Each structure stands twice: as C-alpha cells, then as structure tokens.
C-alpha cells in the first residue's frame, strides 16, 4: 500500500521546525504538518515573504499555530543566532526539517567566504543543527535533511571548499550543487550513526522531492539577476516536474512515519525517483562512504567553528 498524507499521525502537541518556508517544498511541508495538529516554527530570510507564508498556512490549516524566526543560512553567525533564539524560546522540538537551500547560482560567496551552495545547503544547516543539538537531543527529535537526485551525479566532495582558502578548481554550478546535496545526505546518515552509537533517541532521515516544480529552479540560477538559462529551466520544470505539494510528500513521510527508525532515504517511487508517491529509495555508494562522512563532519566543524559532539 502506498503512503499518503492520510497516513500522517495526529501531531497535536508536537512542535515542528522547518527551514525555508516562503514557498515550494518548505511551505507545503509546513501546511501538511499543521493540518495534522503540529505547532510550527518556520524560518525565512525575507520577513515579508514569511508573513505571506503564514497567511497561506492559516488558510490551508485553519486553527494552526505558526511563528517565524529570521534565518540566513549563508551567514554562519546568523545561523547560530537563530538556533540560540529557538533554543531559548521553546522547550522542545519534535520534528526538524532542514529544507532551505539554493540551486545552481553563478559563483557567489557567503558572508563567511564559502561558495554559496555548499555554504548555505550544508554548512549553514550544520551550524544551525549543531547549535540546536542540546534541545534536539533532549526532545529525541526526528531530523529530516533534504537532499536531491543530484547527489548521484557526483562521486565525492571537494573538502577544500570547506577551508578558508577554498577549492582551486574551476567552478561548476551543477557539480557543486550535487556535492552540496550529497553532503546533506551524508550528514543525515552520519548523524544517525553517531546518535545510535551514543544510545540517543534522535532519528535522522534523508529525503528528496524528485523533480518538483518549485521556485528554486528560478531563484537559484538568477540569484545575481535574471538569466535566460534560469528562466528556461524553470519553465521546463513546470512542464515535466511534479507539483511542489507532491514534492513535499517524501519530506512529510520522512518527518512522520513511525516505522522509520533512522538512516533511511525517502523519495518518489516512479520515473527513476522523479515523481510519484513516496517510498524508501536507494542512494549512491558514495553517500554510504563512512570514511568520507567522518572527514566531512570534521571539515564542517572546522569550517563553521562549531563543535558538534553527538
């Protein structure tokens, strides 16, 4: 029997924290959780767009409760600040969905001097989650890291990109995107391994939306201004991709399915993982490389100036 949103259990009394909810996957994940009773803490860089998202959540999930925290994952100090703010304001987090991200922009640097995709998609979430960790641990939270089919297009991660000097290789927006999403999946798996080894009740799961029609395909390539390739990719995605609401299904399953115990990867079942109902899916052999995962973890601690002791 295939999974549907009807399988989401009653989440009344549960608190879900979701990064990046001003549209697309994050907004639809927030709505799905709110409809089943979860109270929400959502993050966004743009407070005006966040206000619009809250209106949409309230309309689609009447009676739900949602609060906004400002978060810029491309600024490590802001990621730590926002996590500290959340930790002080709330007594528990039952579900954390690390969803926000950027896709194939022209070469751009974060506030801290890292390439934007690796800096935002991976390092920002690493610092954010590490700072939230004491609360996540005491809550025995479910943590969902959002990866991508693109993780299979690369065979490793250039860890030099996580140093102050940066990688000397020529910038490739697609390769770097693939490596950042591989890092997301490897983080999910390594966090689960460490939590299980420590006897902690935290559950860490990976998920990907397939080929979903979201604004990410437009805003990423156009981060420094409009571009024809970005607009063309967005239009193609709108035609052949599944909706953002359907793309959120794997995230919702990963966040709520009680049969998942950690270390799983959830994605669409059909067309090579591009669309369809969510199910457990495979991942690349590189994603399962525990030695690389340990090296990535250590490099991420160094890059973010954060000790993430599980």
Backbone as CSV, one residue per row, in Angstrom:
resi,resn,N_x,N_y,N_z,CA_x,CA_y,CA_z,C_x,C_y,C_z
1,UNK,0.853,-1.195,0.000,0.000,0.000,0.000,0.887,1.243,0.000
2,UNK,0.613,2.186,-0.883,1.449,3.372,-0.991,1.088,4.387,0.090
3,UNK,2.079,5.182,0.474,1.900,6.188,1.514,1.102,7.361,0.970
4,UNK,0.270,7.936,1.839,-0.420,9.181,1.504,-0.446,10.055,2.748
5,UNK,-0.840,11.300,2.569,-0.891,12.207,3.718,-1.906,11.755,4.758
6,UNK,-2.826,10.866,4.371,-3.762,10.314,5.360,-3.036,9.454,6.395
7,UNK,-1.820,9.026,6.060,-1.044,8.202,6.982,-0.302,9.018,8.030
8,UNK,-0.300,10.337,7.904,0.350,11.169,8.915,-0.431,11.056,10.223
9,UNK,0.215,10.709,11.307,-0.498,10.558,12.579,-0.900,11.909,13.160
10,UNK,-1.703,11.866,14.197,-2.089,13.089,14.909,-0.844,13.701,15.537
11,UNK,-0.573,14.946,15.198,0.626,15.631,15.682,0.297,16.690,16.731
12,UNK,-0.905,16.639,17.282,-1.298,17.595,18.312,-0.317,17.530,19.479
13,UNK,0.180,18.680,19.894,1.150,18.734,20.979,2.589,18.618,20.520
14,UNK,2.801,18.375,19.229,4.148,18.265,18.685,4.576,19.604,18.083
15,UNK,5.864,19.893,18.173,6.394,21.118,17.576,7.326,20.757,16.425
16,UNK,7.083,21.360,15.267,7.916,21.141,14.082,8.612,22.436,13.700
17,UNK,9.898,22.356,13.432,10.700,23.486,12.986,11.134,23.197,11.550
18,UNK,10.891,24.155,10.651,11.167,23.944,9.231,11.934,25.143,8.697
19,UNK,13.026,24.898,8.005,13.767,26.000,7.395,13.275,26.224,5.970
20,UNK,13.160,27.499,5.606,12.817,27.845,4.236,11.368,27.566,3.882
21,UNK,10.441,28.423,4.337,9.012,28.141,4.136,8.308,29.202,3.299
22,UNK,9.042,30.049,2.606,8.378,31.115,1.852,7.788,30.615,0.540
23,UNK,7.961,29.348,0.235,7.378,28.784,-0.974,7.779,27.335,-1.135
24,UNK,7.281,26.717,-2.186,7.729,25.397,-2.584,7.592,24.317,-1.538
25,UNK,8.657,23.518,-1.409,8.635,22.353,-0.540,8.420,22.726,0.923
26,UNK,9.110,23.764,1.384,9.006,24.144,2.790,7.600,24.550,3.172
27,UNK,6.969,25.351,2.330,5.603,25.805,2.607,4.645,24.628,2.616
28,UNK,4.753,23.747,1.636,3.848,22.613,1.573,4.100,21.599,2.683
29,UNK,5.348,21.462,3.110,5.638,20.608,4.262,5.031,21.207,5.524
30,UNK,5.163,22.516,5.686,4.581,23.188,6.851,3.071,23.006,6.884
31,UNK,2.416,23.178,5.751,0.959,23.019,5.681,0.558,21.592,6.023
32,UNK,1.293,20.624,5.482,0.975,19.227,5.754,1.082,18.875,7.219
33,UNK,2.108,19.373,7.894,2.273,19.106,9.329,1.229,19.847,10.149
34,UNK,0.939,21.098,9.765,-0.039,21.896,10.501,-1.433,21.293,10.403
35,UNK,-1.770,20.743,9.252,-3.093,20.137,9.078,-3.319,18.964,10.021
36,UNK,-2.244,18.372,10.493,-2.363,17.242,11.410,-2.045,17.622,12.855
37,UNK,-2.062,18.921,13.128,-2.031,19.376,14.510,-0.719,19.888,15.030
38,UNK,0.353,19.821,14.247,1.646,20.288,14.742,1.660,21.800,14.878
39,UNK,2.275,22.310,15.927,2.563,23.738,16.014,3.885,23.978,15.304
40,UNK,3.984,25.102,14.603,5.122,25.330,13.719,6.004,26.469,14.173
41,UNK,7.298,26.289,13.965,8.273,27.365,13.996,8.942,27.320,12.635
42,UNK,8.787,28.376,11.852,9.293,28.373,10.485,10.330,29.476,10.323
43,UNK,11.277,29.254,9.430,12.338,30.238,9.231,12.303,30.790,7.812
44,UNK,12.800,32.001,7.679,12.877,32.650,6.369,13.872,33.798,6.444
45,UNK,14.486,34.126,5.314,15.347,35.314,5.248,14.513,36.569,5.076
46,UNK,13.440,36.472,4.301,12.610,37.618,3.941,11.354,37.618,4.802
47,UNK,11.251,38.553,5.731,10.114,38.568,6.650,8.802,38.880,5.944
48,UNK,8.857,39.656,4.852,7.622,39.939,4.116,7.074,38.676,3.463
49,UNK,7.956,37.899,2.877,7.515,36.634,2.290,7.061,35.674,3.393
50,UNK,7.694,35.755,4.553,7.296,34.901,5.664,5.884,35.228,6.117
51,UNK,5.555,36.497,6.155,4.201,36.895,6.534,3.174,36.326,5.560
52,UNK,3.501,36.341,4.273,2.602,35.769,3.275,2.469,34.260,3.466
53,UNK,3.572,33.599,3.837,3.527,32.157,4.088,2.640,31.840,5.283
54,UNK,2.712,32.664,6.322,1.859,32.441,7.490,0.382,32.553,7.135
55,UNK,0.066,33.492,6.265,-1.328,33.637,5.822,-1.765,32.383,5.062
56,UNK,-0.888,31.894,4.197,-1.207,30.680,3.432,-1.388,29.482,4.373
57,UNK,-0.507,29.346,5.364,-0.625,28.237,6.314,-1.939,28.332,7.087
58,UNK,-2.270,29.538,7.538,-3.502,29.732,8.295,-4.730,29.414,7.454
59,UNK,-4.703,29.765,6.176,-5.831,29.497,5.294,-5.980,28.007,4.995
60,UNK,-4.848,27.320,4.803,-4.883,25.909,4.422,-4.950,24.965,5.612
61,UNK,-4.600,25.457,6.780,-4.664,24.649,8.005,-5.315,25.493,9.099
62,UNK,-6.628,25.702,9.006,-7.335,26.564,9.965,-7.111,26.124,11.413
63,UNK,-6.871,27.121,12.268,-6.651,26.834,13.675,-5.227,26.465,14.029
64,UNK,-4.350,26.429,13.031,-2.954,26.062,13.295,-2.202,27.222,13.912
65,UNK,-1.071,26.896,14.535,-0.228,27.915,15.170,1.143,27.890,14.522
66,UNK,1.615,29.066,14.092,2.927,29.145,13.442,3.613,30.442,13.821
67,UNK,4.894,30.356,14.094,5.707,31.523,14.411,6.916,31.536,13.505
68,UNK,7.440,32.737,13.231,8.558,32.908,12.301,9.824,33.296,13.052
69,UNK,10.932,32.694,12.645,12.257,33.080,13.122,13.087,33.473,11.903
70,UNK,13.719,34.618,11.954,14.575,35.061,10.863,15.842,34.201,10.825
71,UNK,16.204,33.739,9.628,17.382,32.885,9.495,17.999,33.066,8.119
72,UNK,19.288,33.379,8.100,20.059,33.442,6.859,21.153,32.388,6.953
73,UNK,20.962,31.266,6.264,21.912,30.162,6.331,23.228,30.468,5.637
74,UNK,23.274,31.533,4.849,24.517,31.936,4.190,25.392,32.790,5.091
75,UNK,24.998,32.924,6.353,25.749,33.677,7.359,25.819,32.800,8.608
76,UNK,26.981,32.223,8.890,27.099,31.261,9.976,26.758,31.870,11.328
77,UNK,27.127,33.113,11.545,26.799,33.742,12.820,25.286,33.892,12.969
78,UNK,24.598,34.144,11.854,23.146,34.272,11.915,22.493,32.913,12.133
79,UNK,23.051,31.860,11.538,22.524,30.512,11.762,22.618,30.136,13.235
80,UNK,23.741,30.468,13.859,23.912,30.172,15.279,23.002,31.047,16.135
81,UNK,22.867,32.322,15.746,21.981,33.213,16.494,20.548,32.712,16.473
82,UNK,20.070,32.346,15.270,18.690,31.885,15.136,18.462,30.607,15.934
83,UNK,19.418,29.697,15.893,19.280,28.450,16.652,19.265,28.715,18.154
84,UNK,20.087,29.642,18.595,20.094,30.006,20.012,18.756,30.618,20.413
85,UNK,18.208,31.450,19.535,16.902,32.069,19.789,15.816,31.007,19.927
86,UNK,15.825,30.026,19.031,14.835,28.947,19.095,15.008,28.129,20.367
87,UNK,16.254,27.831,20.706,16.519,27.020,21.897,16.055,27.700,23.177
88,UNK,16.154,29.026,23.223,15.717,29.771,24.406,14.196,29.925,24.461
89,UNK,13.562,29.967,23.294,12.130,30.259,23.234,11.249,29.027,23.435
90,UNK,11.784,27.832,23.130,10.940,26.636,23.148,11.575,25.539,23.993
91,UNK,10.705,24.730,24.577,11.203,23.690,25.474,11.471,22.371,24.784
92,UNK,11.027,22.242,23.515,11.274,21.002,22.796,11.086,21.213,21.298
93,UNK,11.710,20.332,20.528,11.490,20.248,19.079,11.266,18.773,18.777
94,UNK,10.108,18.447,18.245,9.800,17.058,17.924,10.220,16.702,16.502
95,UNK,10.112,17.671,15.581,10.460,17.449,14.180,11.263,18.648,13.692
96,UNK,12.412,18.376,13.078,13.205,19.421,12.427,13.371,19.038,10.969
97,UNK,12.929,19.906,10.070,13.093,19.671,8.631,14.051,20.718,8.085
98,UNK,15.252,20.279,7.733,16.264,21.164,7.165,16.067,21.182,5.653
99,UNK,15.263,22.138,5.196,14.802,22.170,3.818,15.410,23.292,2.985
100,UNK,15.674,24.451,3.563,16.077,25.624,2.784,17.338,25.345,1.971
101,UNK,17.425,25.995,0.821,18.620,25.798,0.010,18.647,26.703,-1.204
102,UNK,19.754,26.610,-1.924,19.974,27.388,-3.146,20.433,26.410,-4.221
103,UNK,20.082,26.694,-5.468,20.366,25.747,-6.556,21.032,26.435,-7.735
104,UNK,22.172,25.953,-8.122,22.981,26.307,-9.297,23.069,27.801,-9.594
105,UNK,23.448,28.630,-8.614,23.648,30.047,-8.903,24.986,30.279,-9.600
106,UNK,25.161,31.448,-10.198,26.506,31.840,-10.625,27.417,31.844,-9.397
107,UNK,28.715,31.800,-9.618,29.626,31.734,-8.478,29.408,32.930,-7.553
108,UNK,29.062,32.606,-6.313,28.742,33.611,-5.306,29.284,33.107,-3.983
109,UNK,29.679,34.017,-3.099,30.248,33.620,-1.819,29.299,33.981,-0.679
110,UNK,29.361,33.198,0.374,28.590,33.502,1.573,29.278,34.625,2.354
111,UNK,28.621,35.061,3.405,29.198,36.080,4.279,30.557,35.663,4.810
112,UNK,30.726,34.354,5.028,31.960,33.829,5.626,32.993,33.409,4.593
113,UNK,32.708,33.644,3.301,33.701,33.375,2.268,33.665,31.985,1.671
114,UNK,32.572,31.243,1.889,32.432,29.922,1.284,31.546,30.026,0.041
115,UNK,31.733,29.104,-0.903,30.852,29.061,-2.066,29.417,28.932,-1.596
116,UNK,28.503,29.635,-2.254,27.137,29.812,-1.742,26.373,28.512,-1.568
117,UNK,26.476,27.583,-2.521,25.686,26.360,-2.404,26.149,25.489,-1.248
118,UNK,27.453,25.234,-1.168,27.959,24.429,-0.059,27.778,25.172,1.256
119,UNK,27.965,26.490,1.214,27.843,27.286,2.429,26.434,27.326,2.971
120,UNK,25.449,27.436,2.081,24.051,27.521,2.504,23.454,26.142,2.750
121,UNK,23.531,25.285,1.727,22.841,24.000,1.796,23.401,23.098,2.888
122,UNK,24.721,23.103,3.041,25.328,22.203,4.027,25.844,22.925,5.274
123,UNK,26.788,23.847,5.100,27.434,24.426,6.278,26.456,25.209,7.150
124,UNK,25.556,25.978,6.529,24.579,26.715,7.315,23.712,25.793,8.145
125,UNK,23.234,24.706,7.514,22.406,23.747,8.252,23.212,22.986,9.302
126,UNK,24.502,22.749,9.024,25.346,22.062,10.005,25.472,22.909,11.270
127,UNK,25.781,24.202,11.102,25.923,25.093,12.258,24.596,25.267,12.990
128,UNK,23.519,25.399,12.247,22.173,25.549,12.798,21.798,24.328,13.636
129,UNK,22.004,23.131,13.068,21.633,21.894,13.768,22.539,21.651,14.967
130,UNK,23.826,21.941,14.819,24.750,21.757,15.943,24.364,22.638,17.118
131,UNK,23.961,23.870,16.834,23.581,24.782,17.909,22.262,24.364,18.546
132,UNK,21.368,23.784,17.757,20.102,23.274,18.281,20.249,21.934,18.995
133,UNK,21.415,21.295,18.867,21.554,19.898,19.267,21.126,19.602,20.709
134,UNK,21.523,20.382,21.707,21.076,20.035,23.070,19.557,19.906,23.183
135,UNK,18.819,20.791,22.519,17.359,20.722,22.557,16.849,19.542,21.730
136,UNK,17.459,19.289,20.576,17.068,18.150,19.751,17.311,16.840,20.481
137,UNK,18.432,16.765,21.172,18.773,15.543,21.900,17.789,15.297,23.041
138,UNK,17.524,16.306,23.830,16.618,16.123,24.963,15.191,15.842,24.494
139,UNK,14.842,16.304,23.292,13.499,16.087,22.747,13.374,14.744,22.024
140,UNK,14.501,14.071,21.789,14.520,12.862,20.953,13.805,13.150,19.632
141,UNK,14.285,14.185,18.964,13.633,14.719,17.774,13.819,13.820,16.561
142,UNK,12.955,14.018,15.583,13.106,13.465,14.236,13.702,14.569,13.364
143,UNK,14.876,14.314,12.749,15.554,15.307,11.928,15.537,14.836,10.484
144,UNK,15.011,15.668,9.585,14.945,15.354,8.164,15.875,16.294,7.413
145,UNK,16.819,15.720,6.680,17.720,16.505,5.831,17.304,16.306,4.381
146,UNK,17.075,17.406,3.669,16.564,17.330,2.304,17.730,17.291,1.318
147,UNK,17.829,16.203,0.588,18.864,16.013,-0.416,18.241,16.140,-1.800
148,UNK,18.790,15.455,-2.770,18.330,15.602,-4.153,18.808,14.409,-4.973
149,UNK,18.100,14.148,-6.067,18.595,13.172,-7.041,19.986,13.555,-7.532
150,UNK,20.299,14.852,-7.496,21.591,15.337,-7.984,22.763,14.774,-7.193
151,UNK,22.503,14.200,-6.014,23.618,13.651,-5.236,24.264,12.472,-5.958
152,UNK,23.511,11.827,-6.867,24.060,10.676,-7.580,24.951,11.089,-8.751
153,UNK,24.958,12.381,-9.092,25.727,12.849,-10.242,27.185,13.126,-9.907
154,UNK,27.555,13.025,-8.631,28.936,13.282,-8.223,29.474,12.055,-7.496
155,UNK,30.784,11.938,-7.464,31.414,10.758,-6.860,32.245,11.101,-5.639
156,UNK,32.071,12.312,-5.129,32.819,12.717,-3.949,32.491,14.153,-3.604
157,UNK,33.185,14.658,-2.592,33.024,16.044,-2.157,34.409,16.672,-2.059
158,UNK,34.586,17.788,-2.705,35.855,18.506,-2.633,35.911,19.228,-1.295
159,UNK,36.546,18.606,-0.313,36.584,19.161,1.043,37.401,20.443,1.126
160,UNK,38.168,20.746,0.068,38.890,22.016,0.050,37.922,23.199,0.029
161,UNK,36.706,22.945,-0.437,35.694,24.006,-0.469,35.259,24.402,0.938
162,UNK,35.622,23.581,1.936,35.247,23.847,3.321,36.408,24.449,4.108
163,UNK,37.390,25.000,3.387,38.529,25.657,4.020,38.502,27.143,3.678
164,UNK,39.206,27.972,4.465,39.246,29.406,4.157,39.831,29.698,2.779
165,UNK,40.734,28.845,2.313,41.356,29.069,1.007,40.396,28.739,-0.138
166,UNK,39.464,27.847,0.118,38.523,27.437,-0.916,39.140,26.470,-1.900
167,UNK,38.307,25.920,-2.763,38.795,24.974,-3.763,39.425,25.717,-4.935
168,UNK,40.580,25.238,-5.422,41.218,25.893,-6.572,40.613,25.475,-7.906
169,UNK,39.730,24.482,-7.898,39.184,24.003,-9.163,38.227,25.037,-9.773
170,UNK,38.024,24.928,-11.063,37.098,25.823,-11.752,35.676,25.564,-11.262
171,UNK,34.936,26.625,-11.033,33.588,26.499,-10.501,32.639,25.873,-11.520
172,UNK,31.942,24.829,-11.085,30.885,24.205,-11.867,29.625,24.226,-11.020
173,UNK,28.647,25.007,-11.444,27.460,25.176,-10.598,26.722,23.865,-10.355
174,UNK,26.633,22.997,-11.387,25.903,21.741,-11.212,26.687,20.748,-10.358
175,UNK,27.990,20.662,-10.566,28.796,19.743,-9.767,28.786,20.170,-8.304
176,UNK,28.910,21.462,-8.072,28.908,21.959,-6.702,27.550,21.737,-6.037
177,UNK,26.474,21.930,-6.808,25.144,21.652,-6.266,25.029,20.182,-5.868
178,UNK,25.469,19.288,-6.768,25.420,17.862,-6.461,26.209,17.518,-5.204
179,UNK,27.381,18.136,-5.050,28.190,17.867,-3.861,27.519,18.400,-2.600
180,UNK,26.850,19.543,-2.699,26.173,20.079,-1.514,25.014,19.190,-1.096
181,UNK,24.307,18.594,-2.076,23.194,17.710,-1.738,23.685,16.338,-1.289
182,UNK,24.832,15.913,-1.810,25.469,14.710,-1.270,25.860,14.951,0.182
183,UNK,26.376,16.130,0.470,26.738,16.466,1.848,25.510,16.429,2.763
184,UNK,24.363,16.903,2.274,23.140,16.843,3.077,22.781,15.410,3.437
185,UNK,22.850,14.508,2.460,22.501,13.118,2.709,23.525,12.442,3.611
186,UNK,24.804,12.714,3.372,25.841,12.107,4.209,25.744,12.610,5.640
187,UNK,25.377,13.879,5.809,25.172,14.416,7.157,24.043,13.667,7.857
188,UNK,22.940,13.434,7.142,21.808,12.724,7.742,22.225,11.337,8.215
189,UNK,22.986,10.626,7.372,23.390,9.270,7.717,24.406,9.254,8.848
190,UNK,25.382,10.173,8.803,26.408,10.214,9.849,25.816,10.633,11.192
191,UNK,24.889,11.584,11.169,24.224,11.987,12.407,23.472,10.806,13.000
192,UNK,22.811,10.027,12.155,22.083,8.864,12.664,23.032,7.833,13.256
193,UNK,24.159,7.591,12.564,25.134,6.629,13.095,25.646,7.070,14.455
194,UNK,25.973,8.342,14.587,26.511,8.839,15.849,25.469,8.819,16.958
195,UNK,24.235,9.149,16.607,23.173,9.129,17.619,22.926,7.706,18.111
196,UNK,22.901,6.747,17.181,22.666,5.356,17.572,23.826,4.823,18.406
197,UNK,25.056,5.186,18.021,26.222,4.731,18.777,26.215,5.284,20.194
198,UNK,25.657,6.466,20.374,25.600,7.100,21.693,24.355,6.699,22.481
199,UNK,23.493,5.885,21.878,22.282,5.456,22.564,21.256,6.561,22.721
200,UNK,21.259,7.515,21.775,20.348,8.661,21.832,19.120,8.369,20.967
201,UNK,17.965,8.838,21.405,16.718,8.543,20.715,16.409,9.402,19.518
202,UNK,17.338,10.266,19.115,17.139,11.083,17.921,17.103,10.185,16.687
203,UNK,16.202,10.500,15.757,16.092,9.774,14.493,16.449,10.738,13.362
204,UNK,17.425,10.365,12.542,17.865,11.209,11.428,17.583,10.491,10.115
205,UNK,16.824,11.172,9.242,16.355,10.578,7.987,16.644,11.537,6.839
206,UNK,16.960,11.001,5.665,17.127,11.801,4.474,15.890,11.724,3.590
207,UNK,15.659,12.746,2.779,14.532,12.748,1.853,14.879,13.584,0.636
208,UNK,14.248,13.267,-0.495,14.386,14.136,-1.671,13.041,14.234,-2.368
209,UNK,12.772,15.362,-3.040,11.445,15.616,-3.606,11.239,15.120,-5.016
210,UNK,12.247,14.468,-5.605,12.149,14.139,-7.008,12.368,15.377,-7.863
211,UNK,11.706,15.419,-8.996,11.808,16.579,-9.883,10.570,17.422,-9.658
212,UNK,10.658,18.339,-8.714,9.494,19.117,-8.293,9.562,20.532,-8.835
213,UNK,8.414,21.033,-9.226,8.316,22.385,-9.778,8.209,23.392,-8.643
214,UNK,9.342,23.955,-8.249,9.377,24.969,-7.206,10.115,26.190,-7.731
215,UNK,10.074,27.263,-6.971,10.782,28.476,-7.379,12.301,28.337,-7.299
216,UNK,12.777,27.234,-6.697,14.219,27.046,-6.566,14.900,27.022,-7.924
217,UNK,14.214,26.446,-8.924,14.826,26.377,-10.251,14.912,27.737,-10.911
218,UNK,14.162,28.713,-10.400,14.209,30.059,-10.964,15.094,30.980,-10.139
219,UNK,14.947,30.942,-8.813,15.679,31.883,-7.973,17.151,31.535,-7.860
220,UNK,17.516,30.231,-7.912,18.922,29.858,-7.819,19.746,30.372,-8.977
221,UNK,19.413,29.958,-10.228,20.192,30.442,-11.372,20.162,31.950,-11.524
222,UNK,19.160,32.617,-10.978,19.019,34.052,-11.149,19.419,34.843,-9.914
223,UNK,20.189,34.233,-9.015,20.484,34.871,-7.739,21.162,36.226,-7.914
224,UNK,21.908,36.408,-8.985,22.561,37.691,-9.239,21.874,38.476,-10.352
225,UNK,20.600,38.160,-10.589,19.870,38.836,-11.660,19.311,37.825,-12.634
226,UNK,18.350,38.237,-13.455,17.676,37.338,-14.385,18.627,36.725,-15.391
227,UNK,18.328,35.480,-15.798,19.125,34.825,-16.830,18.216,33.952,-17.663
228,UNK,18.491,33.871,-18.947,17.688,33.032,-19.828,17.780,31.558,-19.454
229,UNK,18.993,31.007,-19.126,19.045,29.607,-18.712,18.171,29.329,-17.484
230,UNK,18.178,30.252,-16.528,17.372,30.052,-15.335,15.894,30.042,-15.645
231,UNK,15.451,30.991,-16.453,14.036,31.050,-16.810,13.632,29.833,-17.631
232,UNK,14.517,29.382,-18.540,14.208,28.214,-19.358,14.094,26.970,-18.498
233,UNK,15.020,26.781,-17.551,14.971,25.612,-16.686,13.695,25.610,-15.855
234,UNK,13.305,26.786,-15.375,12.100,26.884,-14.561,10.867,26.492,-15.373
235,UNK,10.789,26.943,-16.625,9.636,26.621,-17.458,9.591,25.134,-17.791
236,UNK,10.742,24.528,-18.070,10.797,23.095,-18.353,10.353,22.304,-17.134
237,UNK,10.819,22.725,-15.962,10.451,22.032,-14.736,8.952,22.111,-14.483
238,UNK,8.373,23.250,-14.787,6.933,23.400,-14.589,6.145,22.424,-15.457
239,UNK,6.705,22.070,-16.617,6.006,21.180,-17.534,6.173,19.716,-17.137
240,UNK,7.393,19.289,-16.841,7.634,17.859,-16.624,7.771,17.483,-15.156
241,UNK,7.945,18.450,-14.276,8.103,18.135,-12.860,6.757,17.946,-12.178
242,UNK,6.759,17.281,-11.021,5.543,17.192,-10.231,5.391,18.466,-9.402
243,UNK,4.226,18.670,-8.856,3.956,19.888,-8.106,4.777,19.944,-6.826
244,UNK,4.930,21.148,-6.302,5.630,21.302,-5.023,4.896,20.565,-3.918
245,UNK,3.561,20.536,-3.972,2.783,19.812,-2.958,3.122,18.332,-2.977
246,UNK,3.250,17.753,-4.168,3.623,16.342,-4.265,5.103,16.143,-3.931
247,UNK,5.924,17.115,-4.297,7.339,17.032,-3.949,7.567,17.021,-2.444
248,UNK,6.628,17.592,-1.702,6.739,17.613,-0.235,6.363,16.286,0.405
249,UNK,5.716,15.396,-0.345,5.298,14.123,0.239,6.464,13.344,0.872
250,UNK,7.614,13.178,0.183,8.706,12.439,0.823,9.185,13.094,2.120
251,UNK,9.171,14.436,2.160,9.590,15.135,3.375,8.606,14.855,4.507
252,UNK,7.318,14.843,4.181,6.292,14.580,5.188,6.359,13.145,5.684
253,UNK,6.586,12.204,4.770,6.733,10.813,5.192,7.951,10.661,6.091
254,UNK,9.074,11.258,5.678,10.299,11.157,6.475,10.117,11.766,7.859
255,UNK,9.307,12.812,7.934,9.120,13.531,9.195,8.151,12.850,10.144
256,UNK,7.284,11.965,9.616,6.185,11.482,10.462,5.986,9.974,10.499
257,UNK,6.542,9.232,9.551,6.280,7.791,9.503,6.931,7.097,10.702
258,UNK,6.150,6.524,11.602,6.718,5.944,12.820,7.543,4.688,12.573
259,UNK,7.430,4.089,11.373,8.208,2.880,11.099,9.653,3.193,10.733
260,UNK,9.959,4.451,10.460,11.334,4.835,10.135,12.116,4.994,11.424
261,UNK,13.220,4.311,11.528,13.994,4.321,12.772,15.319,5.058,12.656
262,UNK,15.620,5.581,11.446,16.849,6.338,11.258,17.742,5.735,10.200
263,UNK,18.334,6.599,9.385,19.239,6.147,8.337,18.559,5.847,7.021
264,UNK,17.224,6.019,6.947,16.518,5.764,5.698,16.599,6.979,4.764
265,UNK,16.237,6.732,3.510,16.191,7.782,2.485,14.864,7.633,1.766
266,UNK,14.078,8.705,1.744,12.720,8.662,1.207,12.642,9.536,-0.039
267,UNK,12.014,9.024,-1.085,11.841,9.790,-2.312,10.686,9.246,-3.117
268,UNK,10.353,9.877,-4.248,9.251,9.407,-5.095,9.539,8.027,-5.679
269,UNK,8.459,7.281,-5.915,8.608,5.889,-6.324,8.747,5.689,-7.826
270,UNK,8.304,6.677,-8.633,8.181,6.434,-10.071,9.166,7.242,-10.912
271,UNK,9.315,6.829,-12.168,10.145,7.519,-13.159,11.555,7.793,-12.640
272,UNK,12.162,6.750,-12.101,13.527,6.893,-11.616,13.658,7.837,-10.448
273,UNK,12.596,7.944,-9.660,12.622,8.816,-8.487,12.219,10.241,-8.763
274,UNK,11.699,10.527,-9.969,11.362,11.907,-10.297,9.983,12.320,-9.821
275,UNK,9.052,11.365,-9.700,7.714,11.741,-9.289,6.990,10.521,-8.705
276,UNK,5.858,10.784,-8.063,5.063,9.684,-7.538,4.981,9.685,-6.022
277,UNK,4.289,8.688,-5.506,4.137,8.529,-4.063,5.490,8.232,-3.415
278,UNK,5.683,8.677,-2.180,6.984,8.470,-1.535,7.170,7.037,-1.064
279,UNK,8.421,6.618,-1.089,8.794,5.289,-0.627,10.259,5.315,-0.230
280,UNK,10.756,4.251,0.359,12.187,4.147,0.637,12.923,3.954,-0.679
281,UNK,13.974,4.720,-0.878,14.710,4.679,-2.139,16.195,4.441,-1.875
282,UNK,16.902,4.107,-2.938,18.329,3.869,-2.834,19.128,5.157,-2.906
283,UNK,20.407,5.015,-2.684,21.323,6.159,-2.731,22.636,5.695,-3.340
284,UNK,23.488,6.632,-3.671,24.764,6.273,-4.291,25.685,5.601,-3.279
285,UNK,26.647,4.843,-3.796,27.624,4.205,-2.921,28.456,5.251,-2.182
286,UNK,28.690,6.395,-2.830,29.447,7.462,-2.171,28.718,7.958,-0.936
287,UNK,27.402,8.055,-1.005,26.623,8.518,0.146,26.798,7.606,1.346
288,UNK,27.126,6.339,1.096,27.285,5.361,2.183,28.731,5.243,2.643
289,UNK,29.622,6.078,2.115,31.044,6.015,2.455,31.273,6.616,3.846
290,UNK,31.454,5.770,4.837,31.560,6.246,6.215,32.855,7.006,6.465
291,UNK,33.919,6.654,5.775,35.178,7.388,5.945,35.044,8.821,5.427
292,UNK,34.414,8.977,4.270,34.194,10.317,3.739,33.248,11.088,4.648
293,UNK,32.253,10.418,5.195,31.301,11.091,6.088,31.999,11.634,7.330
294,UNK,32.912,10.854,7.875,33.661,11.322,9.048,34.541,12.514,8.689
295,UNK,35.178,12.452,7.520,36.023,13.562,7.081,35.182,14.808,6.828
296,UNK,34.005,14.628,6.243,33.101,15.748,6.003,32.664,16.376,7.319
297,UNK,32.352,15.553,8.298,31.926,16.056,9.613,33.032,16.909,10.240
298,UNK,34.254,16.376,10.227,35.382,17.105,10.820,35.640,18.410,10.064
299,UNK,35.581,18.364,8.735,35.796,19.578,7.943,34.692,20.604,8.190
300,UNK,33.477,20.124,8.416,32.348,21.024,8.675,32.480,21.690,10.033
301,UNK,32.971,20.952,11.021,33.228,21.557,12.330,34.269,22.656,12.203
302,UNK,35.325,22.375,11.435,36.363,23.384,11.256,35.860,24.604,10.511
303,UNK,35.075,24.376,9.461,34.587,25.490,8.653,33.619,26.385,9.414
304,UNK,32.787,25.773,10.249,31.767,26.531,10.967,32.228,27.008,12.341
305,UNK,33.416,26.555,12.776,33.873,26.909,14.116,32.952,26.349,15.180
306,UNK,32.395,25.173,14.910,31.396,24.567,15.790,31.830,23.171,16.173
307,UNK,31.754,22.856,17.451,31.993,21.504,17.910,30.645,20.802,18.008
308,UNK,30.435,19.812,17.143,29.161,19.101,17.106,29.386,17.714,17.720
309,UNK,29.336,17.676,19.043,29.542,16.438,19.774,28.203,15.750,20.007
310,UNK,28.012,14.618,19.337,26.757,13.871,19.485,26.861,12.918,20.674
